[in-house]
Amino acid sequence: MSDLEFGLDTFGDVPEDDAGTLLSHAAAIRQVVDEAVLADELGVDVIALGEHHRPEYSISTPETVLAGIATRTERIRLASGVTVLSSDDPVRVFQRFATVDALSRGRAEVILGRGSFTESFPLFGYDLRDYDKLFEEKIELFVKLLDEKPVTWSGTVRPALDAADVFPKTESGRLSTWVGVGGSPQSVIRTAHYGLPLMLAIIGGPPKRFAGYVDLYRRAAEQFGTTAHPVGMHSPGFVADTDEEAKEVFWPRYRVIRDRIGRLRGWPPVRREEFDADVEHGSLYIGSPDTVARRIARTVKDLGVGRFDLIYTAGTQPAGARMRAVELYGGKVIPMVRDILGG
């Protein structure tokens, strides 16, 4: 598994300081930049920043924060995780990430998604009844833009383009682009249709249940005659010096954000027994470096993925504990996983 890649993902959750006081949104953004700089120094392959429009999260424009990170790092790739294309404009998304690509000397990646949260739709004047149509049409246009040639396109969700040339161009001639999928077979097939890499969001339950999606992506790509790229996945987790410390830092704060979101979606309150089960056998990678490394290695082997991203923030975990989690993930977990898998 010498080609296996590792990333860190965050939505810029607003953390506590060492005294238990919440940071400001501005300080939370600067905290993410510091974490990305540390990840770069430790050899983590990718940092991915998600887009949210809720008070618990500080990042609403991932590419703006990535541009700041670009000027302070040397090698780490800079991704969104995800960009909600449905409520954005494909031309502007391309331009902004092409700009990050220039600032980072070719390290930008955009991961496109439909969005598991819906706050951006009313915020920017979109109708949720058009949820599917918005993404269908906009990804069609975005894929055309990736050729970096004049684009002619027409649809129903934005004005038509007639031989429109879009700038800036990337130096490589192709902006690295993935599609983030949460669990829809149709979305997996669409990704294969366009020949784009697939990023699976596996945030609960046994990860092996996603093996069918990996297989579907490969079979669909073969039928479409497109390229089946190595599949990526991202899942929540947290690394501390011991298993007990990781769980006790993560659990109480995770429970608050999980139940707050759950109330909006009709979920029952999460129980500690469920949490512990997901830590042991599911999709929460929480514990000491040795524990987390073994869990990741098992999942990578079961699913045959080529990239594993750890969503290392989920609630108000203290800023110092987050920095330590990044340090342990890059400095210990990643080498351990490579050693376990023989590469």
Kinemage of the C-alpha trace (Angstrom):
@kinemage 1
@onewidth
@group {chain A} dominant
@subgroup {mainchain}
@vectorlist {calphas} color= white
{ca met a 1} P 0.000 0.000 0.000
{ca ser a 2} L 2.874 2.390 -0.743
{ca asp a 3} L 0.515 4.719 -2.626
{ca leu a 4} L -1.897 5.053 0.305
{ca glu a 5} L -2.483 8.695 1.199
{ca phe a 6} L -3.603 10.302 4.452
{ca gly a 7} L -5.508 13.487 5.105
{ca leu a 8} L -6.986 15.549 7.899
{ca asp a 9} L -10.452 17.086 7.561
{ca thr a 10} L -12.176 19.802 9.567
{ca phe a 11} L -15.133 22.163 9.339
{ca gly a 12} L -13.310 24.623 11.561
{ca asp a 13} L -15.303 23.632 14.646
{ca val a 14} L -15.006 26.410 17.220
{ca pro a 15} L -12.810 24.973 20.019
{ca glu a 16} L -12.359 25.799 23.673
{ca asp a 17} L -9.182 27.290 25.061
{ca asp a 18} L -7.395 25.628 27.969
{ca ala a 19} L -9.730 27.376 30.420
{ca gly a 20} L -12.837 25.992 28.727
{ca thr a 21} L -13.878 29.234 27.013
{ca leu a 22} L -14.975 29.117 23.384
{ca leu a 23} L -12.693 30.861 20.916
{ca ser a 24} L -14.056 33.444 18.506
{ca his a 25} L -14.735 32.432 14.913
{ca ala a 26} L -11.678 34.442 13.851
{ca ala a 27} L -9.432 32.679 16.363
{ca ala a 28} L -10.880 29.314 15.303
{ca ile a 29} L -9.898 30.004 11.701
{ca arg a 30} L -6.366 30.894 12.755
{ca gln a 31} L -6.278 27.698 14.816
{ca val a 32} L -7.049 25.642 11.684
{ca val a 33} L -4.216 27.374 9.822
{ca asp a 34} L -1.786 26.495 12.621
{ca glu a 35} L -2.991 22.878 12.554
{ca ala a 36} L -2.470 22.730 8.790
{ca val a 37} L 1.061 24.095 9.133
{ca leu a 38} L 1.852 21.380 11.689
{ca ala a 39} L 0.313 18.715 9.441
{ca asp a 40} L 2.495 19.943 6.570
{ca glu a 41} L 5.617 19.694 8.715
{ca leu a 42} L 4.667 16.133 9.730
{ca gly a 43} L 4.161 14.926 6.150
{ca val a 44} L 0.360 14.581 6.109
{ca asp a 45} L -0.691 14.433 2.448
{ca val a 46} L -3.869 16.554 2.473
{ca ile a 47} L -5.782 19.042 4.598
{ca ala a 48} L -9.474 19.304 3.648
{ca leu a 49} L -11.726 22.081 4.912
{ca gly a 50} L -15.488 21.741 4.823
{ca glu a 51} L -18.039 24.468 4.099
{ca his a 52} L -20.690 25.221 6.714
{ca his a 53} L -22.968 28.115 7.542
{ca arg a 54} L -23.732 27.353 11.197
{ca pro a 55} L -22.514 28.956 14.441
{ca glu a 56} L -20.589 25.855 15.578
{ca tyr a 57} L -18.236 26.089 12.600
{ca ser a 58} L -15.871 28.865 11.563
{ca ile a 59} L -15.268 27.985 7.907
{ca ser a 60} L -17.845 29.102 5.342
{ca thr a 61} L -15.368 29.693 2.496
{ca pro a 62} L -12.816 26.855 2.513
{ca glu a 63} L -10.828 28.259 -0.400
{ca thr a 64} L -10.166 31.521 1.455
{ca val a 65} L -8.646 29.679 4.407
{ca leu a 66} L -6.786 27.358 2.042
{ca ala a 67} L -5.255 30.397 0.337
{ca gly a 68} L -3.901 31.489 3.700
{ca ile a 69} L -2.568 28.004 4.382
{ca ala a 70} L -0.965 27.943 0.921
{ca thr a 71} L 1.345 30.808 1.844
{ca arg a 72} L 2.580 29.072 5.024
{ca thr a 73} L 3.066 25.498 3.787
{ca glu a 74} L 5.296 23.725 1.296
{ca arg a 75} L 3.920 20.334 0.313
{ca ile a 76} L 0.531 19.471 1.846
{ca arg a 77} L -2.329 19.423 -0.661
{ca leu a 78} L -5.172 21.845 -0.031
{ca ala a 79} L -8.711 20.556 -0.479
{ca ser a 80} L -12.278 21.449 0.303
{ca gly a 81} L -14.297 18.824 2.079
{ca val a 82} L -16.790 19.618 0.602
{ca thr a 83} L -17.629 22.628 -1.528
{ca val a 84} L -21.432 22.757 -1.745
{ca leu a 85} L -21.635 23.183 -5.507
{ca ser a 86} L -25.444 23.161 -5.535
{ca ser a 87} L -25.626 26.557 -3.827
{ca asp a 88} L -22.586 28.083 -5.502
{ca asp a 89} L -21.652 29.061 -9.034
{ca pro a 90} L -19.439 26.587 -10.920
{ca val a 91} L -17.504 29.326 -12.702
{ca arg a 92} L -16.675 31.121 -9.459
{ca val a 93} L -15.776 27.856 -7.719
{ca phe a 94} L -13.362 27.035 -10.513
{ca gln a 95} L -11.828 30.512 -10.439
{ca arg a 96} L -11.341 30.498 -6.687
{ca phe a 97} L -9.705 27.077 -6.599
{ca ala a 98} L -7.557 27.853 -9.635
{ca thr a 99} L -6.345 30.849 -7.628
{ca val a 100} L -5.518 28.633 -4.627
{ca asp a 101} L -3.751 26.319 -7.066
{ca ala a 102} L -1.582 29.226 -8.215
{ca leu a 103} L -0.744 30.368 -4.691
{ca ser a 104} L 0.154 26.813 -3.643
{ca arg a 105} L 2.048 25.945 -6.830
{ca gly a 106} L -0.369 23.221 -7.905
{ca arg a 107} L -1.561 21.813 -4.565
{ca ala a 108} L -5.276 22.707 -4.741
{ca glu a 109} L -8.063 20.133 -4.805
{ca val a 110} L -11.797 20.709 -4.846
{ca ile a 111} L -14.165 18.069 -3.494
{ca leu a 112} L -17.645 18.796 -4.810
{ca gly a 113} L -20.762 17.779 -2.927
{ca arg a 114} L -24.485 18.320 -2.649
{ca gly a 115} L -24.210 19.190 1.017
{ca ser a 116} L -25.514 17.226 3.990
{ca phe a 117} L -26.583 20.512 5.599
{ca thr a 118} L -29.041 22.850 3.909
{ca glu a 119} L -28.326 26.280 5.459
{ca ser a 120} L -26.573 27.508 2.311
{ca phe a 121} L -29.684 27.095 0.142
{ca pro a 122} L -31.910 29.776 1.710
{ca leu a 123} L -28.838 31.885 2.499
{ca phe a 124} L -28.020 32.218 -1.197
{ca gly a 125} L -31.571 32.152 -2.523
{ca tyr a 126} L -31.918 28.561 -3.732
{ca asp a 127} L -35.018 26.408 -3.441
{ca leu a 128} L -34.515 23.052 -1.718
{ca arg a 129} L -37.067 21.588 -4.109
{ca asp a 130} L -34.353 21.964 -6.760
{ca tyr a 131} L -31.785 20.069 -4.634
{ca asp a 132} L -31.085 17.330 -7.192
{ca lys a 133} L -31.402 19.461 -10.310
{ca leu a 134} L -29.007 22.095 -8.974
{ca phe a 135} L -26.221 19.578 -8.485
{ca glu a 136} L -26.901 17.669 -11.715
{ca glu a 137} L -26.638 20.765 -13.890
{ca lys a 138} L -23.819 22.454 -12.024
{ca ile a 139} L -21.510 19.433 -11.972
{ca glu a 140} L -22.102 19.028 -15.703
{ca leu a 141} L -20.879 22.597 -16.202
{ca phe a 142} L -17.984 22.211 -13.776
{ca val a 143} L -16.661 19.178 -15.610
{ca lys a 144} L -16.649 21.207 -18.831
{ca leu a 145} L -14.690 23.962 -17.091
{ca leu a 146} L -12.007 21.452 -16.096
{ca asp a 147} L -10.861 21.265 -19.734
{ca glu a 148} L -9.838 24.947 -19.416
{ca lys a 149} L -11.144 25.758 -22.886
{ca pro a 150} L -13.968 28.085 -23.973
{ca val a 151} L -17.245 26.619 -22.666
{ca thr a 152} L -20.660 26.574 -24.290
{ca trp a 153} L -23.363 25.373 -21.928
{ca ser a 154} L -27.022 25.898 -21.181
{ca gly a 155} L -29.293 24.780 -18.357
{ca thr a 156} L -32.061 25.984 -16.101
{ca val a 157} L -30.235 26.923 -12.899
{ca arg a 158} L -27.911 29.675 -14.143
{ca pro a 159} L -27.421 31.757 -17.323
{ca ala a 160} L -26.103 29.972 -20.402
{ca leu a 161} L -22.496 30.322 -21.539
{ca asp a 162} L -21.445 30.807 -25.157
{ca ala a 163} L -17.761 30.123 -25.840
{ca ala a 164} L -16.949 31.621 -22.442
{ca asp a 165} L -13.286 31.490 -21.484
{ca val a 166} L -12.658 31.324 -17.737
{ca phe a 167} L -9.572 32.573 -15.919
{ca pro a 168} L -7.157 32.003 -14.295
{ca lys a 169} L -5.902 28.844 -15.940
{ca thr a 170} L -3.973 26.348 -13.843
{ca glu a 171} L -0.318 25.682 -14.614
{ca ser a 172} L -0.980 21.938 -14.888
{ca gly a 173} L -3.976 22.414 -17.160
{ca arg a 174} L -6.303 20.416 -14.881
{ca leu a 175} L -7.670 21.238 -11.444
{ca ser a 176} L -7.743 18.177 -9.192
{ca thr a 177} L -11.447 17.469 -8.575
{ca trp a 178} L -13.252 14.832 -6.501
{ca val a 179} L -16.899 14.190 -5.691
{ca gly a 180} L -17.932 13.618 -2.090
{ca val a 181} L -20.682 11.022 -1.617
{ca gly a 182} L -22.516 10.158 1.580
{ca gly a 183} L -24.361 6.995 0.612
{ca ser a 184} L -26.360 7.417 -2.565
{ca pro a 185} L -25.767 4.808 -5.296
{ca gln a 186} L -26.917 7.353 -7.878
{ca ser a 187} L -24.184 9.747 -6.720
{ca val a 188} L -21.567 7.001 -7.006
{ca ile a 189} L -22.683 6.249 -10.564
{ca arg a 190} L -22.678 9.952 -11.488
{ca thr a 191} L -19.112 10.279 -10.212
{ca ala a 192} L -18.019 7.321 -12.332
{ca his a 193} L -19.861 8.752 -15.354
{ca tyr a 194} L -17.727 11.900 -15.202
{ca gly a 195} L -14.539 9.960 -14.528
{ca leu a 196} L -13.865 11.810 -11.277
{ca pro a 197} L -12.354 10.382 -8.086
{ca leu a 198} L -14.822 9.314 -5.388
{ca met a 199} L -14.596 10.419 -1.742
{ca leu a 200} L -16.887 8.442 0.581
{ca ala a 201} L -18.181 10.041 3.780
{ca ile a 202} L -18.355 7.152 6.257
{ca ile a 203} L -19.470 8.715 9.511
{ca gly a 204} L -21.222 5.892 11.351
{ca gly a 205} L -21.754 2.158 11.477
{ca pro a 206} L -19.480 -0.617 10.225
{ca pro a 207} L -17.262 0.716 7.409
{ca lys a 208} L -17.412 -2.616 5.536
{ca arg a 209} L -20.992 -1.804 4.502
{ca phe a 210} L -19.483 0.694 2.032
{ca ala a 211} L -17.586 -2.017 0.152
{ca gly a 212} L -20.510 -2.248 -2.261
{ca tyr a 213} L -20.131 1.430 -3.157
{ca val a 214} L -16.445 0.987 -3.952
{ca asp a 215} L -17.330 -1.980 -6.174
{ca leu a 216} L -20.212 -0.066 -7.803
{ca tyr a 217} L -17.898 2.839 -8.636
{ca arg a 218} L -15.390 0.538 -10.312
{ca arg a 219} L -18.032 -1.396 -12.243
{ca ala a 220} L -19.772 1.795 -13.368
{ca ala a 221} L -16.499 3.331 -14.549
{ca glu a 222} L -15.791 0.204 -16.571
{ca gln a 223} L -19.219 0.375 -18.220
{ca phe a 224} L -18.882 4.103 -18.953
{ca gly a 225} L -15.334 3.670 -20.242
{ca thr a 226} L -14.025 6.211 -17.725
{ca thr a 227} L -11.179 5.993 -15.226
{ca ala a 228} L -11.793 4.348 -11.842
{ca his a 229} L -9.470 6.340 -9.615
{ca pro a 230} L -8.350 5.136 -6.166
{ca val a 231} L -11.307 5.724 -3.842
{ca gly a 232} L -10.955 7.973 -0.819
{ca met a 233} L -12.874 7.946 2.451
{ca his a 234} L -13.204 10.213 5.436
{ca ser a 235} L -14.409 9.372 8.924
{ca pro a 236} L -14.450 11.076 12.333
{ca gly a 237} L -11.855 10.373 14.970
{ca phe a 238} L -9.520 11.754 17.566
{ca val a 239} L -6.029 10.756 18.718
{ca ala a 240} L -4.609 11.238 22.200
{ca asp a 241} L -1.807 9.606 24.167
{ca thr a 242} L -4.148 6.956 25.594
{ca asp a 243} L -7.459 5.396 24.606
{ca glu a 244} L -9.164 6.700 27.728
{ca glu a 245} L -7.937 10.257 27.266
{ca ala a 246} L -9.071 10.325 23.631
{ca lys a 247} L -12.566 9.140 24.519
{ca glu a 248} L -12.994 11.447 27.494
{ca val a 249} L -11.859 14.524 25.548
{ca phe a 250} L -13.985 13.642 22.537
{ca trp a 251} L -17.207 12.143 23.914
{ca pro a 252} L -18.875 14.919 25.965
{ca arg a 253} L -18.320 17.554 23.301
{ca tyr a 254} L -19.205 15.216 20.451
{ca arg a 255} L -22.455 14.337 22.233
{ca val a 256} L -23.496 18.012 22.362
{ca ile a 257} L -22.996 18.674 18.631
{ca arg a 258} L -24.363 15.254 17.625
{ca asp a 259} L -27.576 15.786 19.577
{ca arg a 260} L -27.965 19.386 18.433
{ca ile a 261} L -27.830 18.283 14.796
{ca gly a 262} L -29.846 15.171 15.593
{ca arg a 263} L -32.762 17.233 16.873
{ca leu a 264} L -32.975 18.931 13.488
{ca arg a 265} L -33.007 15.571 11.713
{ca gly a 266} L -35.270 13.596 14.020
{ca trp a 267} L -32.541 11.435 15.539
{ca pro a 268} L -32.814 10.190 19.144
{ca pro a 269} L -30.124 11.373 21.582
{ca val a 270} L -26.876 9.456 21.184
{ca arg a 271} L -26.113 7.021 24.011
{ca arg a 272} L -22.667 6.311 25.412
{ca glu a 273} L -23.139 2.636 24.560
{ca glu a 274} L -23.637 3.535 20.883
{ca phe a 275} L -20.566 5.731 20.962
{ca asp a 276} L -18.412 3.015 22.515
{ca ala a 277} L -19.663 0.478 19.971
{ca asp a 278} L -18.785 2.792 17.089
{ca val a 279} L -15.335 3.330 18.588
{ca glu a 280} L -14.799 -0.428 18.857
{ca his a 281} L -16.342 -1.648 15.612
{ca gly a 282} L -17.768 1.266 13.651
{ca ser a 283} L -16.599 4.474 12.027
{ca leu a 284} L -15.185 6.465 14.945
{ca tyr a 285} L -11.378 6.227 14.988
{ca ile a 286} L -10.728 7.306 18.562
{ca gly a 287} L -7.894 6.294 20.839
{ca ser a 288} L -4.135 6.082 21.216
{ca pro a 289} L -1.948 6.097 18.086
{ca asp a 290} L -1.676 2.295 18.188
{ca thr a 291} L -5.448 1.809 18.507
{ca val a 292} L -6.316 4.292 15.762
{ca ala a 293} L -3.624 2.961 13.426
{ca arg a 294} L -4.891 -0.605 13.729
{ca arg a 295} L -8.480 0.476 13.122
{ca ile a 296} L -7.532 2.517 10.050
{ca ala a 297} L -5.383 -0.287 8.637
{ca arg a 298} L -8.247 -2.745 9.002
{ca thr a 299} L -10.684 -0.433 7.203
{ca val a 300} L -8.253 0.383 4.398
{ca lys a 301} L -7.685 -3.330 3.872
{ca asp a 302} L -11.414 -4.159 3.993
{ca leu a 303} L -12.436 -1.464 1.514
{ca gly a 304} L -9.334 -1.223 -0.646
{ca val a 305} L -9.301 2.577 -0.539
{ca gly a 306} L -6.352 4.674 -1.628
{ca arg a 307} L -6.836 7.575 0.773
{ca phe a 308} L -7.985 7.898 4.365
{ca asp a 309} L -8.929 11.287 5.809
{ca leu a 310} L -9.531 11.679 9.541
{ca ile a 311} L -12.161 14.255 10.508
{ca tyr a 312} L -10.266 15.300 13.610
{ca thr a 313} L -12.741 17.870 14.985
{ca ala a 314} L -16.319 17.247 16.127
{ca gly a 315} L -17.432 19.805 18.649
{ca thr a 316} L -15.491 22.032 21.018
{ca gln a 317} L -12.493 19.820 21.780
{ca pro a 318} L -9.808 22.084 23.325
{ca ala a 319} L -7.383 23.739 20.915
{ca gly a 320} L -4.364 22.216 22.668
{ca ala a 321} L -5.816 18.712 22.465
{ca arg a 322} L -6.520 19.234 18.771
{ca met a 323} L -2.929 20.224 18.078
{ca arg a 324} L -1.779 17.135 19.948
{ca ala a 325} L -4.175 15.008 17.873
{ca val a 326} L -2.670 16.386 14.658
{ca glu a 327} L 0.836 15.763 16.010
{ca leu a 328} L 0.061 12.150 16.912
{ca tyr a 329} L -1.785 11.439 13.661
{ca gly a 330} L 1.017 12.739 11.462
{ca gly a 331} L 3.932 11.635 13.603
{ca lys a 332} L 2.760 8.227 14.813
{ca val a 333} L -0.512 6.971 13.310
{ca ile a 334} L 0.406 7.351 9.651
{ca pro a 335} L 3.787 5.572 9.960
{ca met a 336} L 2.128 2.802 11.987
{ca val a 337} L -0.571 2.226 9.360
{ca arg a 338} L 2.029 2.087 6.602
{ca asp a 339} L 4.036 -0.410 8.638
{ca ile a 340} L 0.991 -2.603 9.333
{ca leu a 341} L 0.051 -2.643 5.658
{ca gly a 342} L 3.593 -3.275 4.537
{ca gly a 343} L 4.249 -0.041 2.753
